[in-house]
């Protein structure tokens, strides 16, 4: 038997799809998937979520975790908002800290204001400095990516305070990890979730340089932690431990449930470059992807709107006959993430509903 179905099955298990996770299990998954981002097309300030995995509302749970600063907000993958456990912030500083170089006069003004008047929100900065919000915000984001300032997003409110990072967290060691040592830790976590992966997948999720990712992978191969493995004509990597494990994996334990996946989900981001080929943008865009037993078998096409979204069509590309028979299950899965009362689904496989 091909190893591919077993890899998909183990992905489903490791990523928490086969059963709902309790809080301890969820914490472990959150760490492995960090930085965890809010859902695609959601209100600014919303907490991060990992849809379909928890046996509780992780939206409200993570909102409480960040109110206690157990998880904290930062700008990581290319400047995107994400959350990590505070006790691991040094790991992500090593990966994502951007050196500014020369501090501009405007930057200096903002840093001094936060240092002496903080915590202070953007509205307060505008009033004191006489600057426009549109000019303050990009400066704050640059300082945030340099871990010079800290944005304390404790709730969904827009009114959030800014602090000088070093003063707020004097015990944080900004040089605890080297970039390469931190990257190896992250890649090992990525492998644990993906089982088999290629360099492009890592690059897509973490938005880090491909050459440096390859250096870390090569080191892990040399350390006898990873090995090369060709799957269906594609060359990638797997841990030696998982290579031995998948030969004895029971495929019958994988859930038969269909999941409607948000575009910011970890698994979707890892497969993004493949999904873009399989489900190209047309006059409408893929809004959600349909996952069944580790494979993305279809997509919901339409358009996200500030007003009610437009759910145009459901396109199935794999196991078509079987999935058409499960039309009701698919529509139910979509209904868990899209509000049909305001965004009715117009078509299924091109046919009007």
C-alpha positions as CSV (number, residue, x, y, z in Angstrom):
1,X,0.0,0.0,0.0
2,X,1.1,3.5,-0.7
3,X,2.3,5.4,2.3
4,X,0.3,8.5,1.3
5,X,-3.0,7.5,2.9
6,X,-1.2,6.7,6.2
7,X,0.5,10.1,6.1
8,X,-2.9,11.8,5.7
9,X,-4.4,9.7,8.5
10,X,-1.6,10.6,10.9
11,X,-1.9,14.3,9.9
12,X,-5.6,14.1,10.9
13,X,-4.7,12.6,14.2
14,X,-1.8,14.9,15.1
15,X,-3.8,18.0,14.0
16,X,-6.7,17.2,16.3
17,X,-9.4,16.3,13.8
18,X,-10.3,12.8,14.9
19,X,-11.7,13.8,18.3
20,X,-12.4,17.0,20.2
21,X,-9.5,18.1,22.3
22,X,-9.5,19.0,26.0
23,X,-7.7,22.1,27.3
24,X,-4.3,20.4,27.9
25,X,-4.4,18.7,24.4
26,X,-5.4,22.0,22.9
27,X,-2.5,23.9,24.6
28,X,-0.1,21.4,23.0
29,X,-1.7,21.8,19.6
30,X,-1.6,25.6,19.9
31,X,2.1,25.5,20.7
32,X,2.8,23.3,17.7
33,X,0.8,25.6,15.4
34,X,2.2,28.9,16.7
35,X,2.1,31.6,15.7
36,X,-1.7,31.1,15.7
37,X,-3.6,33.7,13.7
38,X,-7.2,34.9,13.9
39,X,-9.6,33.5,11.2
40,X,-9.4,34.9,7.7
41,X,-11.9,37.8,7.1
42,X,-12.6,38.5,10.8
43,X,-12.9,41.6,12.9
44,X,-9.6,43.2,13.9
45,X,-8.9,42.4,17.5
46,X,-10.5,39.0,17.5
47,X,-8.6,36.3,19.3
48,X,-7.0,33.4,17.5
49,X,-8.9,30.2,16.9
50,X,-8.1,26.7,15.7
51,X,-11.4,25.7,14.3
52,X,-13.0,22.2,14.6
53,X,-10.5,20.9,17.2
54,X,-11.5,22.0,20.7
55,X,-14.3,20.6,22.8
56,X,-15.0,24.1,24.1
57,X,-15.2,27.6,22.6
58,X,-11.6,28.5,21.9
59,X,-12.6,31.9,20.8
60,X,-13.7,32.8,24.3
61,X,-11.0,30.6,25.9
62,X,-8.2,32.3,24.0
63,X,-9.7,35.7,24.7
64,X,-9.3,34.9,28.4
65,X,-5.7,33.6,27.9
66,X,-4.6,36.8,26.2
67,X,-6.4,38.9,28.9
68,X,-4.0,37.2,31.4
69,X,-1.1,37.5,28.9
70,X,-0.7,33.8,28.8
71,X,-0.8,34.2,25.0
72,X,0.5,37.5,23.5
73,X,0.0,39.3,20.3
74,X,2.9,40.0,17.9
75,X,3.6,40.6,14.2
76,X,5.3,37.5,12.9
77,X,5.1,35.8,9.5
78,X,5.9,38.8,7.2
79,X,4.3,41.2,9.6
80,X,1.0,39.3,10.1
81,X,-0.8,39.3,13.4
82,X,-0.3,36.1,15.4
83,X,-0.4,34.8,19.0
84,X,2.1,32.7,20.9
85,X,2.4,31.5,24.5
86,X,4.3,34.2,26.4
87,X,6.7,31.6,27.9
88,X,7.9,30.9,24.3
89,X,8.1,34.5,23.1
90,X,12.0,34.3,23.0
91,X,11.7,31.6,20.4
92,X,9.7,33.8,18.1
93,X,11.8,36.8,18.7
94,X,14.8,34.9,17.4
95,X,12.8,34.0,14.2
96,X,11.0,37.3,13.5
97,X,12.8,40.2,15.1
98,X,13.4,42.9,12.4
99,X,16.3,45.2,13.0
100,X,15.2,48.8,12.2
101,X,18.6,50.2,11.8
102,X,18.4,54.0,12.3
103,X,15.6,55.3,14.5
104,X,13.9,58.1,12.7
105,X,12.8,61.3,14.6
106,X,9.1,60.2,14.4
107,X,10.0,56.8,15.8
108,X,11.9,58.4,18.6
109,X,8.9,60.7,19.4
110,X,6.6,57.7,19.7
111,X,9.0,55.6,21.7
112,X,9.6,58.5,24.2
113,X,5.9,59.1,24.5
114,X,5.1,55.5,25.2
115,X,8.0,55.3,27.7
116,X,6.9,58.3,29.7
117,X,3.1,58.2,29.2
118,X,2.4,54.6,28.5
119,X,0.4,52.6,28.3
120,X,-1.2,54.8,25.7
121,X,-3.5,54.1,22.8
122,X,-3.2,55.4,19.2
123,X,-5.8,58.0,19.8
124,X,-3.8,59.4,22.7
125,X,-0.6,59.4,20.6
126,X,-2.5,61.3,17.9
127,X,-3.6,64.0,20.4
128,X,-0.2,64.5,22.0
129,X,1.9,64.3,18.9
130,X,-0.4,66.0,16.4
131,X,0.1,63.2,13.9
132,X,-2.4,61.4,11.8
133,X,-3.4,57.8,12.8
134,X,-2.4,56.7,9.2
135,X,1.1,57.9,9.9
136,X,1.4,56.6,13.5
137,X,0.2,53.0,12.7
138,X,2.9,51.9,10.3
139,X,5.6,53.2,12.6
140,X,4.1,51.3,15.5
141,X,4.1,48.1,13.4
142,X,7.8,48.5,12.5
143,X,8.6,49.0,16.2
144,X,6.4,46.1,17.1
145,X,8.3,43.8,14.6
146,X,11.5,45.0,16.2
147,X,10.2,44.1,19.6
148,X,10.8,47.7,20.7
149,X,7.1,48.2,21.6
150,X,4.4,45.8,22.7
151,X,0.7,46.0,21.8
152,X,-1.4,44.7,24.7
153,X,-4.4,43.2,22.9
154,X,-6.3,42.0,26.0
155,X,-9.8,41.9,24.5
156,X,-11.7,42.6,21.2
157,X,-11.8,46.3,22.0
158,X,-10.1,48.7,19.6
159,X,-8.8,50.8,22.5
160,X,-5.6,48.9,23.3
161,X,-2.5,50.1,25.1
162,X,1.1,50.2,23.8
163,X,4.1,49.7,26.0
164,X,7.9,49.8,25.7
165,X,8.7,46.1,25.3
166,X,11.9,46.0,27.4
167,X,10.4,47.9,30.3
168,X,7.3,45.7,30.3
169,X,9.2,42.5,30.1
170,X,12.7,43.1,31.6
171,X,13.4,39.4,32.1
172,X,13.0,38.5,28.4
173,X,16.3,37.5,26.8
174,X,16.2,38.8,23.2
175,X,19.2,36.6,22.3
176,X,18.3,33.3,24.0
177,X,18.1,31.5,20.7
178,X,20.0,31.9,17.4
179,X,17.9,32.2,14.3
180,X,19.0,28.8,13.1
181,X,18.4,27.0,16.4
182,X,14.9,28.5,16.7
183,X,14.2,27.5,13.1
184,X,15.1,23.9,13.7
185,X,12.7,23.8,16.7
186,X,9.9,25.2,14.5
187,X,10.6,22.8,11.6
188,X,10.5,19.8,14.0
189,X,7.1,21.0,15.2
190,X,6.0,21.5,11.7
191,X,7.0,18.0,10.8
192,X,5.2,16.6,13.8
193,X,1.9,18.1,12.4
194,X,2.5,17.4,8.7
195,X,4.4,14.1,9.0
196,X,5.7,14.5,5.5
197,X,6.5,17.9,4.1
198,X,8.5,19.8,1.5
199,X,10.4,23.1,1.9
200,X,7.7,25.1,0.1
201,X,5.2,24.2,2.8
202,X,7.5,25.5,5.6
203,X,8.2,28.6,3.6
204,X,4.5,29.2,3.0
205,X,3.5,28.9,6.7
206,X,6.3,30.8,8.4
207,X,7.3,33.3,5.7
208,X,11.0,32.7,6.2
209,X,13.8,32.5,3.6
210,X,13.8,29.2,1.7
211,X,17.6,28.9,1.7
212,X,17.8,29.1,5.5
213,X,14.9,26.6,5.9
214,X,16.9,24.2,3.7
215,X,20.0,24.7,5.9
216,X,18.0,23.7,9.0
217,X,16.4,20.7,7.3
218,X,19.8,19.5,6.1
219,X,21.2,19.7,9.7
220,X,18.2,17.7,11.0
221,X,19.0,15.1,8.3
222,X,22.6,15.0,9.4
223,X,21.5,14.6,13.0
224,X,19.5,11.5,11.9
225,X,16.2,13.1,12.9
226,X,14.8,13.5,9.3
227,X,15.2,11.5,6.1
228,X,14.3,12.1,2.5
229,X,11.2,10.4,1.2
230,X,9.6,10.5,-2.2
231,X,5.8,10.4,-2.2
232,X,3.8,10.1,-5.4
233,X,6.7,11.6,-7.4
234,X,7.4,14.5,-4.9
235,X,10.4,14.6,-2.7
236,X,10.1,15.7,0.9
237,X,11.1,14.9,4.4
238,X,9.8,12.8,7.3
239,X,11.2,12.1,10.7
240,X,12.8,8.7,11.1
241,X,10.5,8.0,14.0
242,X,7.3,8.7,12.0
243,X,8.6,6.7,9.0
244,X,8.8,3.7,11.3
245,X,5.4,4.5,12.9
246,X,3.3,4.9,9.7
247,X,3.9,1.4,8.6
248,X,1.8,0.2,11.6
249,X,-0.9,2.9,11.5
250,X,-4.6,1.8,11.6
251,X,-6.4,3.8,8.9
252,X,-9.8,2.9,10.3
253,X,-9.3,5.4,13.2
254,X,-9.5,8.4,10.9
255,X,-12.8,10.3,11.1
256,X,-15.2,10.3,8.2
257,X,-16.4,13.8,8.9
258,X,-16.1,16.6,6.3
259,X,-14.7,19.9,7.6
260,X,-15.1,23.3,6.0
261,X,-11.7,25.0,6.5
262,X,-10.9,28.7,7.0
263,X,-8.2,30.1,4.8
264,X,-6.0,30.9,7.8
265,X,-6.1,27.4,9.2
266,X,-2.6,25.9,9.8
267,X,-3.3,22.9,7.5
268,X,-4.7,25.2,4.7
269,X,-1.7,27.5,4.9
270,X,0.7,24.6,4.8
271,X,-1.0,23.3,1.6
272,X,-1.7,26.8,0.2
273,X,0.5,26.6,-2.9
274,X,-1.1,23.3,-3.9
275,X,-4.6,24.6,-3.1
276,X,-4.0,27.6,-5.3
277,X,-3.3,25.3,-8.2
278,X,-6.2,22.9,-7.5
279,X,-8.7,25.6,-6.9
280,X,-7.8,28.7,-9.0
281,X,-9.5,32.0,-8.6
282,X,-12.2,32.5,-11.3
283,X,-14.8,35.2,-11.3
284,X,-15.2,34.2,-7.7
285,X,-12.5,33.2,-5.2
286,X,-12.2,30.1,-3.0
287,X,-13.6,31.2,0.4
288,X,-13.3,27.9,2.3
289,X,-11.8,24.5,1.5
290,X,-13.4,21.1,2.2
291,X,-11.4,18.5,4.0
292,X,-12.1,14.8,4.2
293,X,-9.7,12.2,5.7
294,X,-6.7,14.5,5.2
295,X,-7.4,15.5,1.6
296,X,-8.9,18.7,0.3
297,X,-11.6,17.4,-1.9
298,X,-13.4,20.7,-2.8
299,X,-13.9,24.4,-2.2
300,X,-16.6,26.9,-1.5
301,X,-16.4,29.7,-4.1
302,X,-17.8,33.2,-3.6
303,X,-16.7,36.6,-2.3
304,X,-16.1,37.9,1.2
305,X,-18.0,41.2,1.8
306,X,-18.2,43.7,4.5
307,X,-21.9,43.2,3.9
308,X,-23.2,39.6,3.8
309,X,-20.8,37.3,2.0
310,X,-21.6,35.8,-1.3
311,X,-21.6,32.0,-1.3
312,X,-21.7,31.2,-5.0
313,X,-20.9,27.5,-5.5
314,X,-19.4,24.4,-4.1
315,X,-16.9,22.7,-6.4
316,X,-15.8,19.1,-5.7
317,X,-12.7,17.8,-7.5
318,X,-11.9,14.5,-5.7
319,X,-14.1,11.4,-4.9
320,X,-16.9,13.3,-6.8
321,X,-19.5,10.6,-6.9
322,X,-19.1,9.7,-3.2
323,X,-19.1,13.4,-2.2
324,X,-22.1,14.3,-4.3
325,X,-24.0,11.6,-2.3
326,X,-22.8,13.4,0.8
327,X,-24.2,16.7,-0.3
328,X,-26.2,17.2,2.9
329,X,-23.1,16.5,5.0
330,X,-21.1,19.1,3.0
331,X,-23.8,21.7,3.2
332,X,-24.0,21.1,7.0
333,X,-20.2,21.5,7.3
334,X,-20.3,24.8,5.4
335,X,-23.2,26.0,7.6
336,X,-21.0,25.6,10.7
337,X,-18.6,28.3,9.5
338,X,-20.9,30.4,7.2
339,X,-24.2,32.0,8.3
340,X,-26.7,30.8,5.8
341,X,-29.3,33.2,7.2
342,X,-27.4,36.1,5.7
343,X,-25.3,34.3,3.1
344,X,-27.4,31.7,1.3
345,X,-25.5,29.1,-0.8
346,X,-26.6,29.6,-4.3
347,X,-25.3,26.5,-6.1
348,X,-23.8,23.0,-5.6
349,X,-21.6,21.7,-8.4
350,X,-23.1,24.4,-10.7
351,X,-26.7,23.5,-10.0
352,X,-29.0,26.0,-8.3
353,X,-30.2,25.1,-4.8
